[in-house]
């Protein structure tokens, strides 16, 4: 009995002995075939499961898209339903949105991403939760009342670059530590473009409601600023108590750019919440200004908030005037270009102030006081080439070509603001003199984005890689002169290269984002689907329906021309 058991066991175990099969090649061949068959069967099952999961994900996205379209069709009075699915695909790696990218663009994009990681990690280490980082002294400062300006300004840049871990840490801070109930007199303009815009963009990209709720909170605290006799807002408001006023140095007037650069954000907030109060407040500003709009379409930088009339002051596309003209165009784009065109926008007005230098014939945008032109242009006004190019599509072929040519000429001037200094970084403003072309005026550089912004738009709209090359040259100048151990700093003087001690929040929000998008495929934050606020926060374009919305037409078109210097 015992022997029989051992014998049966021996018979069974011999099939596991390799020698058994070496002596029987036919059985070895059968065993090999069986192994291959089983392997292919298992691999095929795994492939089918993976493909099935991908198909389910695709169908889920299509269902969400159809739900969004259905919701938009059901909206009433121009106010869509709350939820908008705007989550985009990640944009890092060797392929973006499934499209192979140019290896040089890919390399440059990664260099920009490295710059963002360096700037952000320095902020995280030395200034977490503060408004801005002082890299030289390695500490944080609260330039905007302690609202975490750099953190909020950076949210969409982190998301677009695919820096998920950094984005999630920032998101947790917003959810648990961001508090707007502060006894602080905040700039309505700066808080809107940086904080409201930054939060709305993070919401549009991620779909996370925590950002929308925070955007509503801060917007509600800003709304009392519009409670003036004309509806032109005061520019400063206490976030805790709602007391609004204008700065003393304006003589009680409101600033044009500060009062006319909230439309994108507040219209977007109405679209996403269904509450019309935000849109009504900001659109009334344009309607009020329309009552006294001058024949040439140019407004001075000071506006009386009681009468809604302009005060005698400088007319400029630079500081305190710039983004008013930008938003006249972008609100039209935000409305899917279905509203009547704001023909008083930057395209028409730029021809009124355009001049050329001698001997190099640089095109520039002058300033104006009364009837006198001042041959000065801020680097801030270098957003204009991008806006003029962006708006050129709203005209007939001849005018479209004219405006696009103007945009390219202005971009060349702005690029030479950089190339004309020893550091290859631009000063704050430039003066133009007969026979001398341009000379730097105020010689500091605070990491501004405007020229890079225009290069981004011109590359997207023309496909001309020259604009990428110009942008790369400017990026390298920032890397050489502004990168320090603990972040990036501006220059006190672009001639000597002496550094300051501030990393502006807009360097992460705008400058680095526009650099990154300059070297990304056009499908990444497509201009057909997104509109950028003046702080470079992309907002999703959604359907503007209904007929009760007021028209914001300013003036009929006037032809302009360039005079000599």
C-alpha positions as CSV (number, residue, x, y, z in Angstrom):
1,X,0.0,0.0,0.0
2,X,2.8,2.3,0.9
3,X,4.8,1.4,-2.2
4,X,1.7,2.0,-4.4
5,X,1.4,5.5,-3.0
6,X,5.0,6.3,-3.6
7,X,4.8,4.9,-7.1
8,X,1.8,7.0,-8.0
9,X,3.5,10.1,-6.7
10,X,6.6,9.4,-8.7
11,X,4.5,9.1,-11.8
12,X,2.8,12.4,-11.2
13,X,6.1,14.3,-10.3
14,X,7.9,13.1,-13.4
15,X,5.9,15.5,-15.6
16,X,7.5,18.3,-13.8
17,X,11.0,17.1,-14.5
18,X,12.6,18.9,-17.5
19,X,14.5,15.7,-18.4
20,X,11.2,13.9,-19.1
21,X,10.5,16.4,-22.0
22,X,14.0,16.5,-23.3
23,X,13.6,12.8,-24.1
24,X,10.2,13.4,-25.7
25,X,10.5,16.4,-28.2
26,X,7.0,16.1,-29.4
27,X,5.6,16.6,-25.9
28,X,8.0,19.5,-25.4
29,X,6.7,21.1,-28.6
30,X,3.1,20.7,-27.5
31,X,4.0,22.2,-24.1
32,X,5.6,25.2,-25.8
33,X,2.6,25.8,-28.0
34,X,0.3,25.6,-25.0
35,X,2.5,28.2,-23.2
36,X,2.4,30.6,-26.1
37,X,-1.4,30.2,-26.5
38,X,-2.0,30.9,-22.8
39,X,0.3,33.9,-22.9
40,X,-1.4,35.4,-25.9
41,X,-4.8,34.8,-24.3
42,X,-3.9,36.6,-21.1
43,X,-2.2,39.5,-23.0
44,X,-5.2,39.9,-25.3
45,X,-7.6,39.9,-22.3
46,X,-5.6,42.7,-20.7
47,X,-5.6,44.7,-23.9
48,X,-9.3,44.3,-24.3
49,X,-9.9,45.5,-20.7
50,X,-7.6,48.5,-21.3
51,X,-9.3,49.4,-24.5
52,X,-12.7,49.0,-22.9
53,X,-11.7,51.4,-20.1
54,X,-10.5,53.9,-22.6
55,X,-13.7,53.6,-24.6
56,X,-15.8,54.2,-21.4
57,X,-13.7,57.2,-20.6
58,X,-14.2,58.6,-24.1
59,X,-18.0,58.0,-23.9
60,X,-18.1,59.7,-20.5
61,X,-16.4,62.8,-21.9
62,X,-18.9,62.8,-24.8
63,X,-21.9,62.5,-22.4
64,X,-20.5,65.4,-20.3
65,X,-20.0,67.5,-23.5
66,X,-23.6,66.8,-24.6
67,X,-24.9,67.6,-21.2
68,X,-23.2,70.9,-21.3
69,X,-24.6,71.7,-24.7
70,X,-28.1,70.8,-23.5
71,X,-27.7,73.0,-20.5
72,X,-26.6,75.9,-22.6
73,X,-29.7,75.4,-24.8
74,X,-31.9,75.5,-21.7
75,X,-30.5,78.7,-20.3
76,X,-32.7,81.8,-20.1
77,X,-32.0,85.5,-20.3
78,X,-28.4,85.0,-21.5
79,X,-27.4,83.2,-18.3
80,X,-26.3,79.6,-18.8
81,X,-26.6,76.8,-16.2
82,X,-24.0,76.6,-13.5
83,X,-21.8,73.7,-14.4
84,X,-19.4,73.9,-17.4
85,X,-17.1,71.1,-18.1
86,X,-13.9,72.7,-19.2
87,X,-11.3,70.3,-18.0
88,X,-8.4,70.2,-20.6
89,X,-5.9,67.6,-21.3
90,X,-2.5,67.8,-19.7
91,X,0.0,69.7,-21.7
92,X,3.4,68.3,-20.7
93,X,5.4,65.5,-22.3
94,X,6.6,64.8,-25.8
95,X,3.1,65.0,-27.2
96,X,0.5,67.5,-26.5
97,X,-3.2,66.8,-27.1
98,X,-2.0,63.8,-29.2
99,X,0.0,65.9,-31.6
100,X,3.7,65.4,-32.1
101,X,5.7,68.6,-31.4
102,X,8.8,70.1,-32.9
103,X,11.8,68.9,-30.9
104,X,13.2,72.5,-30.6
105,X,9.8,73.7,-29.3
106,X,9.7,70.8,-26.9
107,X,13.2,71.5,-25.5
108,X,12.4,75.2,-25.1
109,X,9.0,74.4,-23.5
110,X,10.8,72.2,-20.9
111,X,13.3,75.0,-20.2
112,X,10.4,77.3,-19.5
113,X,8.8,74.7,-17.3
114,X,12.0,74.4,-15.4
115,X,12.0,78.1,-14.8
116,X,8.4,77.8,-13.4
117,X,9.5,75.0,-11.1
118,X,12.4,77.2,-9.9
119,X,10.2,80.2,-9.3
120,X,7.4,78.2,-7.7
121,X,9.5,76.1,-5.4
122,X,11.3,79.2,-4.2
123,X,7.9,80.8,-3.4
124,X,6.8,77.6,-1.6
125,X,10.0,77.5,0.4
126,X,10.3,81.1,1.5
127,X,6.9,82.9,1.0
128,X,4.1,80.3,1.1
129,X,0.7,82.0,1.5
130,X,2.2,85.5,1.2
131,X,1.5,87.7,-1.8
132,X,5.0,87.8,-3.2
133,X,8.5,86.6,-2.7
134,X,11.6,88.7,-2.1
135,X,14.2,86.3,-3.5
136,X,17.3,88.2,-2.3
137,X,16.3,88.4,1.3
138,X,14.3,85.1,1.1
139,X,11.1,86.2,2.7
140,X,7.5,86.8,1.8
141,X,5.7,90.2,1.6
142,X,1.9,91.0,1.5
143,X,1.7,93.5,-1.3
144,X,-2.1,92.8,-1.7
145,X,-3.3,92.4,1.8
146,X,-2.2,88.8,2.3
147,X,-4.5,87.2,-0.3
148,X,-1.9,84.8,-1.5
149,X,-1.5,86.7,-4.9
150,X,1.4,84.7,-6.3
151,X,-0.3,81.4,-5.3
152,X,-3.6,82.2,-6.9
153,X,-1.9,83.8,-9.9
154,X,0.1,80.6,-10.4
155,X,-2.8,78.1,-10.3
156,X,-3.6,77.9,-14.0
157,X,0.1,78.1,-15.0
158,X,0.8,75.0,-12.8
159,X,-2.2,73.2,-14.2
160,X,-1.4,74.0,-17.9
161,X,2.2,72.8,-17.4
162,X,1.0,69.6,-15.8
163,X,2.6,70.3,-12.4
164,X,0.0,68.3,-10.6
165,X,1.6,67.9,-7.2
166,X,2.3,71.7,-6.9
167,X,-1.3,72.4,-8.1
168,X,-2.8,70.2,-5.5
169,X,-0.8,71.8,-2.7
170,X,-1.9,75.2,-3.8
171,X,-5.5,74.0,-4.1
172,X,-5.4,72.8,-0.5
173,X,-4.2,76.2,0.7
174,X,-7.1,77.9,-1.2
175,X,-9.6,75.5,0.4
176,X,-8.3,75.7,3.9
177,X,-6.4,78.9,4.4
178,X,-7.6,81.5,2.0
179,X,-9.6,84.1,3.9
180,X,-10.9,87.3,2.3
181,X,-12.4,88.8,5.5
182,X,-9.6,91.3,6.0
183,X,-9.6,94.9,7.2
184,X,-7.6,95.9,4.1
185,X,-8.2,98.5,1.5
186,X,-7.8,96.5,-1.7
187,X,-7.4,97.7,-5.3
188,X,-10.6,96.6,-7.1
189,X,-8.6,96.3,-10.3
190,X,-5.7,94.2,-9.0
191,X,-7.9,92.0,-6.9
192,X,-10.2,91.3,-9.9
193,X,-7.5,90.5,-12.5
194,X,-5.3,88.5,-10.1
195,X,-7.6,86.9,-7.6
196,X,-11.1,86.7,-9.2
197,X,-9.5,85.9,-12.6
198,X,-7.0,83.4,-11.2
199,X,-9.7,81.5,-9.3
200,X,-12.1,81.4,-12.2
201,X,-9.4,80.2,-14.6
202,X,-8.5,77.4,-12.1
203,X,-12.2,76.5,-12.0
204,X,-12.5,76.4,-15.7
205,X,-9.5,74.2,-16.1
206,X,-10.0,71.8,-13.2
207,X,-13.8,71.9,-12.7
208,X,-13.1,72.1,-8.9
209,X,-16.0,74.0,-7.2
210,X,-13.7,75.3,-4.4
211,X,-12.3,77.8,-6.8
212,X,-15.7,79.1,-8.0
213,X,-17.0,79.5,-4.4
214,X,-13.9,81.5,-3.5
215,X,-14.3,83.6,-6.6
216,X,-17.9,84.4,-5.6
217,X,-16.8,85.3,-2.1
218,X,-14.2,87.9,-3.2
219,X,-16.4,89.3,-6.0
220,X,-19.2,89.9,-3.5
221,X,-16.8,91.9,-1.4
222,X,-15.8,94.0,-4.4
223,X,-19.4,94.7,-5.6
224,X,-20.1,97.8,-3.4
225,X,-17.4,99.7,-5.3
226,X,-19.9,100.1,-8.1
227,X,-22.4,101.8,-5.9
228,X,-21.7,105.3,-7.3
229,X,-24.1,107.9,-8.9
230,X,-22.8,106.9,-12.4
231,X,-22.0,103.3,-11.8
232,X,-18.4,104.0,-12.6
233,X,-16.7,102.1,-9.7
234,X,-14.4,103.5,-7.0
235,X,-11.0,101.9,-7.3
236,X,-10.4,100.9,-3.7
237,X,-12.6,99.0,-1.2
238,X,-12.2,97.6,2.2
239,X,-12.7,93.8,2.0
240,X,-14.1,93.5,5.5
241,X,-16.4,96.5,5.7
242,X,-17.2,97.4,2.1
243,X,-16.2,101.0,2.3
244,X,-15.1,102.2,-1.1
245,X,-13.2,105.3,-2.3
246,X,-10.6,106.5,-4.8
247,X,-7.0,107.2,-4.1
248,X,-6.3,110.8,-3.0
249,X,-3.7,111.4,-5.7
250,X,-6.3,111.1,-8.4
251,X,-8.3,114.1,-7.1
252,X,-11.3,111.9,-6.4
253,X,-11.4,110.5,-9.9
254,X,-11.6,106.9,-10.9
255,X,-8.8,105.5,-13.2
256,X,-9.9,104.4,-16.7
257,X,-8.1,101.0,-16.8
258,X,-9.1,100.3,-13.1
259,X,-12.7,100.9,-13.9
260,X,-12.9,99.2,-17.3
261,X,-11.0,96.0,-16.7
262,X,-13.5,93.9,-14.7
263,X,-15.8,92.9,-17.5
264,X,-14.3,89.6,-18.5
265,X,-14.1,88.3,-15.0
266,X,-17.6,89.4,-13.8
267,X,-19.4,88.3,-17.0
268,X,-17.7,84.9,-16.6
269,X,-18.8,84.8,-13.0
270,X,-22.4,85.5,-14.0
271,X,-22.2,82.7,-16.6
272,X,-20.9,80.2,-14.1
273,X,-23.2,81.0,-11.2
274,X,-26.4,82.1,-13.0
275,X,-26.5,85.3,-10.9
276,X,-26.9,88.4,-13.2
277,X,-25.7,91.0,-10.7
278,X,-22.0,90.6,-11.6
279,X,-22.5,91.1,-15.4
280,X,-25.0,94.0,-14.9
281,X,-22.5,96.0,-12.8
282,X,-19.7,95.8,-15.2
283,X,-21.6,96.3,-18.4
284,X,-23.2,99.4,-17.0
285,X,-19.7,101.0,-16.9
286,X,-19.3,100.7,-20.7
287,X,-22.8,102.0,-21.3
288,X,-22.2,105.0,-19.0
289,X,-18.9,105.8,-20.7
290,X,-20.6,105.6,-24.1
291,X,-22.8,108.6,-23.2
292,X,-19.7,110.9,-23.3
293,X,-17.4,109.0,-25.6
294,X,-15.2,111.4,-27.7
295,X,-15.2,111.4,-31.5
296,X,-11.7,109.9,-31.7
297,X,-12.6,107.1,-29.4
298,X,-9.8,107.9,-27.0
299,X,-10.6,108.4,-23.3
300,X,-8.3,110.2,-20.7
301,X,-7.1,108.1,-17.8
302,X,-9.3,109.9,-15.2
303,X,-13.0,109.5,-15.0
304,X,-15.4,111.2,-12.6
305,X,-17.4,108.5,-10.8
306,X,-20.2,110.9,-9.9
307,X,-20.9,112.3,-13.4
308,X,-19.3,109.6,-15.6
309,X,-17.4,112.2,-17.5
310,X,-13.7,112.3,-18.4
311,X,-11.3,114.7,-16.7
312,X,-8.5,116.5,-18.5
313,X,-5.6,114.1,-18.4
314,X,-3.3,111.9,-20.4
315,X,-4.5,109.6,-23.1
316,X,-2.4,106.5,-23.3
317,X,-2.2,102.8,-24.1
318,X,0.3,102.5,-21.3
319,X,-0.2,102.7,-17.5
320,X,-3.8,103.4,-16.3
321,X,-5.3,103.3,-19.8
322,X,-4.1,100.0,-21.4
323,X,-6.5,97.3,-20.4
324,X,-9.6,99.3,-20.9
325,X,-9.1,99.1,-24.7
326,X,-8.0,95.5,-24.4
327,X,-11.3,94.5,-22.7
328,X,-13.4,96.3,-25.3
329,X,-12.1,93.7,-27.8
330,X,-12.0,90.7,-25.5
331,X,-15.6,91.1,-24.3
332,X,-16.6,90.8,-27.9
333,X,-14.5,87.6,-28.2
334,X,-15.9,86.3,-24.9
335,X,-19.4,86.6,-26.4
336,X,-18.4,84.3,-29.3
337,X,-18.2,87.4,-31.5
338,X,-22.0,87.3,-31.8
339,X,-22.6,90.7,-30.2
340,X,-22.2,94.0,-32.1
341,X,-18.5,94.7,-32.4
342,X,-17.0,97.2,-30.0
343,X,-15.5,99.2,-32.9
344,X,-14.1,101.7,-30.3
345,X,-11.6,99.0,-29.4
346,X,-7.8,99.1,-29.7
347,X,-7.6,98.5,-33.5
348,X,-9.4,101.7,-34.3
349,X,-7.8,103.8,-31.6
350,X,-4.3,102.7,-32.4
351,X,-4.3,104.5,-35.7
352,X,-5.0,107.8,-33.9
353,X,-1.8,107.6,-31.9
354,X,0.5,105.8,-34.3
355,X,3.9,107.4,-35.2
356,X,7.2,106.4,-36.8
357,X,10.7,107.2,-35.9
358,X,13.7,108.3,-38.0
359,X,16.0,107.0,-39.3
360,X,14.9,103.4,-38.6
361,X,11.2,103.9,-39.1
362,X,10.1,102.1,-35.9
363,X,6.4,102.3,-35.4
364,X,5.2,103.2,-31.9
365,X,2.1,104.4,-30.1
366,X,2.4,107.9,-28.7
367,X,0.6,109.5,-25.8
368,X,-1.6,112.5,-25.9
369,X,-2.6,115.4,-23.7
370,X,-5.1,117.8,-25.1
371,X,-4.2,118.2,-28.8
372,X,-0.5,117.5,-28.2
373,X,1.2,114.1,-28.9
374,X,4.0,113.0,-26.6
375,X,6.6,110.8,-28.2
376,X,6.7,108.2,-25.4
377,X,5.7,104.6,-25.2
378,X,5.5,102.3,-22.1
379,X,6.5,98.7,-22.3
380,X,3.1,98.2,-20.9
381,X,1.7,99.3,-24.2
382,X,3.5,96.4,-25.9
383,X,0.4,94.3,-25.3
384,X,-1.1,96.3,-28.2
385,X,0.5,94.4,-31.1
386,X,-1.1,91.2,-29.8
387,X,-4.5,92.8,-29.3
388,X,-4.4,94.5,-32.7
389,X,-3.5,91.2,-34.4
390,X,-6.3,89.4,-32.4
391,X,-8.8,92.0,-33.4
392,X,-7.8,92.1,-37.1
393,X,-10.1,89.2,-37.9
394,X,-13.2,91.3,-37.3
395,X,-12.7,93.4,-40.4
396,X,-12.8,93.0,-44.2
397,X,-9.7,91.7,-46.0
398,X,-8.1,95.1,-46.7
399,X,-8.5,96.4,-43.1
400,X,-7.5,93.1,-41.7
401,X,-4.3,93.1,-43.6
402,X,-3.7,96.7,-42.6
403,X,-4.1,96.0,-38.9
404,X,-2.0,92.8,-39.0
405,X,0.8,94.7,-40.6
406,X,0.5,97.4,-38.0
407,X,0.7,94.7,-35.2
408,X,3.8,93.2,-36.7
409,X,5.5,96.6,-37.0
410,X,4.7,97.5,-33.4
411,X,6.0,94.0,-32.3
412,X,9.3,94.7,-34.0
413,X,9.6,98.0,-32.0
414,X,8.8,96.3,-28.7
415,X,11.3,93.5,-29.4
416,X,13.9,96.3,-30.0
417,X,13.0,97.7,-26.6
418,X,14.8,94.6,-25.4
419,X,17.6,94.4,-27.9
420,X,18.6,98.0,-27.5
421,X,19.9,97.6,-23.9
422,X,23.2,95.9,-22.7
423,X,21.2,93.3,-20.7
424,X,18.7,92.6,-23.6
425,X,15.9,93.4,-21.2
426,X,13.5,96.3,-21.8
427,X,13.2,99.4,-19.7
428,X,9.8,100.6,-18.3
429,X,9.3,103.2,-21.0
430,X,11.0,104.7,-24.1
431,X,11.2,108.2,-25.6
432,X,11.6,108.9,-29.3
433,X,13.6,111.8,-30.7
434,X,14.0,112.9,-34.3
435,X,17.0,111.2,-35.9
436,X,17.7,109.1,-32.7
437,X,15.0,106.4,-32.9
438,X,14.5,105.3,-29.3
439,X,16.1,105.9,-25.9
440,X,15.2,104.2,-22.6
441,X,13.5,106.5,-20.1
442,X,12.7,104.8,-16.8
443,X,15.3,102.1,-16.9
444,X,14.0,99.4,-14.5
445,X,12.6,96.0,-15.6
446,X,10.2,94.2,-13.3
447,X,9.7,91.0,-15.2
448,X,6.8,92.4,-17.3
449,X,5.0,90.1,-19.8
450,X,3.5,92.4,-22.4
451,X,6.0,91.9,-25.3
452,X,6.0,88.2,-24.8
453,X,2.2,88.3,-24.8
454,X,2.2,89.9,-28.2
455,X,4.7,87.5,-29.6
456,X,2.5,84.7,-28.4
457,X,-0.6,86.1,-30.2
458,X,1.4,86.9,-33.4
459,X,2.9,83.4,-33.6
460,X,-0.6,81.8,-33.0
461,X,-2.2,84.0,-35.6
462,X,0.5,84.0,-38.3
463,X,2.5,80.8,-37.7
464,X,5.6,82.8,-38.3
465,X,8.4,81.2,-36.2
466,X,10.3,84.4,-36.1
467,X,8.2,85.4,-33.1
468,X,9.3,82.2,-31.3
469,X,12.9,83.1,-31.9
470,X,12.4,86.6,-30.5
471,X,10.7,85.1,-27.5
472,X,13.5,82.7,-26.9
473,X,16.0,85.5,-27.0
474,X,14.0,87.4,-24.4
475,X,13.7,84.2,-22.2
476,X,17.4,83.7,-22.3
477,X,17.9,87.3,-21.2
478,X,15.7,86.7,-18.2
479,X,17.6,83.5,-17.4
480,X,20.9,85.3,-17.6
481,X,20.0,88.5,-15.7
482,X,17.0,87.7,-13.4
483,X,17.4,84.2,-12.2
484,X,18.9,83.9,-8.8
485,X,19.3,81.1,-6.2
486,X,15.8,81.7,-4.7
487,X,13.7,82.7,-7.7
488,X,13.7,85.5,-10.2
489,X,14.2,89.3,-9.6
490,X,13.7,92.4,-11.7
491,X,16.5,94.9,-12.6
492,X,16.9,98.3,-11.1
493,X,18.6,99.3,-14.3
494,X,18.6,97.5,-17.6
495,X,21.9,99.2,-18.5
496,X,23.9,98.1,-15.6
497,X,22.0,94.9,-14.7
498,X,21.8,95.8,-11.0
499,X,19.1,93.5,-9.5
500,X,16.1,94.4,-7.3
501,X,14.5,92.1,-4.6
502,X,11.0,91.3,-5.9
503,X,9.5,88.4,-7.8
504,X,6.3,89.9,-9.2
505,X,3.3,87.5,-9.1
506,X,2.6,88.3,-12.8
507,X,6.0,86.7,-13.7
508,X,4.4,83.3,-12.9
509,X,0.9,84.2,-14.0
510,X,1.8,85.9,-17.3
511,X,5.4,86.0,-18.4
512,X,6.2,82.3,-17.9
513,X,2.8,81.2,-19.1
514,X,3.1,83.1,-22.4
515,X,6.6,81.8,-22.9
516,X,5.3,78.2,-22.4
517,X,2.4,78.7,-24.8
518,X,4.7,80.3,-27.3
519,X,6.4,76.9,-27.6
520,X,3.3,74.8,-27.4
521,X,1.0,73.6,-30.2
522,X,-1.9,76.0,-31.0
523,X,-4.4,73.4,-29.6
524,X,-3.1,74.1,-26.1
525,X,-5.5,76.7,-24.7
526,X,-6.9,77.3,-28.2
527,X,-7.8,81.0,-29.0
528,X,-11.0,79.6,-30.5
529,X,-12.1,78.3,-27.1
530,X,-10.5,80.5,-24.5
531,X,-10.0,84.2,-23.9
532,X,-7.2,85.5,-21.6
533,X,-7.9,88.2,-19.0
534,X,-5.3,90.9,-18.7
535,X,-3.4,88.8,-16.1
536,X,-3.2,86.0,-18.6
537,X,-5.8,83.8,-16.9
538,X,-7.6,81.8,-19.6
539,X,-11.4,81.8,-19.3
540,X,-13.5,79.4,-21.2
541,X,-15.7,80.9,-23.9
542,X,-19.3,79.8,-23.5
543,X,-22.5,80.6,-25.4
544,X,-24.0,84.1,-24.8
545,X,-27.7,83.7,-25.5
546,X,-30.8,85.8,-25.2
547,X,-31.7,89.2,-26.7
548,X,-32.1,91.3,-23.5
549,X,-28.3,91.9,-23.2
550,X,-27.5,95.5,-24.0
551,X,-25.3,96.3,-27.0
552,X,-21.9,97.9,-26.2
553,X,-21.2,99.5,-29.5
554,X,-19.1,102.6,-28.9
555,X,-18.6,104.5,-32.1
556,X,-18.4,104.2,-35.8
557,X,-15.1,103.5,-37.4
558,X,-12.7,106.3,-38.3
559,X,-9.8,105.9,-40.5
560,X,-6.4,107.1,-39.1
561,X,-2.9,107.4,-40.5
562,X,0.6,107.6,-39.3
563,X,2.5,110.9,-39.3
564,X,6.2,111.4,-39.2
565,X,8.0,112.1,-36.0
